Amino acid sequence: METQSLNIKRHYAKLSEKETDELVSAMAELIVNFIKQKRKGGASDENA
């Protein structure tokens, strides 16, 4: 049996410096909020 190759075509454009800064800030905020919730014993998906 022959293995089929998988061709992936990605659709994206290069971000501007402003867009990159906004993305980094948003991701940092998500990470910080996640860590704060974990420290507080916040509800997980299982307990929600």
Secondary structure, DSSP 8 states (H G I E B T S, - for coil): ----------------HHHHHHHHHHHHHHHHHHHHHHHHT---TTT-
